Amino acid sequence: MVKCIDGTFYAGMTNELERRVEEHNSLNSDTKYTRTRQPVKLVYSIGVKNKSAALKLEARIKKANRTDKIKMIHKHNDFLRKKNPPVK
């Protein structure tokens, strides 16, 4: 999921995450939603076992309201911080 410059979120699926984020930030982007809301920033990603699981997760995220998306992002980021504490 990416966060757009206007504060909205866009969810999609890809097997090349870095390339896809770059495409969303490209002036020649074929993604109508993000083309006018650049730059976008990756805020949530998760690996799944297959395309079917990815499609189901994408649909669930797209149906979620803004508050639930924000909770999902914070929960994921908290998990990553606990797994990889900052180096002092």
N, C-alpha and C positions, 0 to 999 in steps of 0.2 A: 504494500500500500504506500502510495506517495501522498505527501501533503503539498498542495498547490499554494502559490503565492497569495491567493485570496482566502486561504485557511480551509478550503474544502479538501476532501480526500478522494483519491481515485484508486480503485482496486483492480488488479488484473493478474494474469498468470504468465509466466515465462520460464524457459529453462536457461536463459542467459540474462540474469538480473542486471548486471552492470550495463550491458548493451541496451537493455530496454529502458533503463532510467535515462541514459544518454539520449535515446530516441525521443523520450518524452520532453526532454529539454532542448531538442533540436528545433530550429526555426522551420525546418521542412517536415516536422512531425506529421504523421498521418493520423494521429490520435486527436480527434476534434476537441474532446473535453480539455485536455491538458495544453493544447497548442496556444490557447488564449490565457492560460493561467500559469505561465512559466515565470521563474524557474520552479521546478518541483524538487522535493527532497524525500528520499526514501526514509520512511518512519517505521515500517513493519515488514518483515518477510519471514517466511517459514517454509522449510522443505517438507514435501509430502511424498508418499511412495509412488504415486502414479497420476496420470492425467485426470482420471475420474475423481480422485480425492481432491485434486487441485480445483477442478470445476465446482465441486460441492462447496469447498471452502470459499472460493471467490463469490459464489452466489450468496452464501451466508453473510459474508462481510458486506456485500452490496446492499443486502436487506437490512442490515443493522443501522440503528440511528446514530447520530453524531456522538452522543454521550457514550454509547457502547463501544464505538470505534476508538474513542480516546481512552477508555478504560482498558481496552485490548492492547493498545500501544504502550500504556504505562505499565501494565502487568508484564508484558513481554520485556520491556526495558529494565524493570526491576529484577526480573529473573536473570537477565544477562549481566547486570551489575553484581549480583550475588555469586554468579558462576565465575565471573572474571573481575574481582575487586580491583579498584584503581591501584596502580603501583605508586608507592610513596618514596 
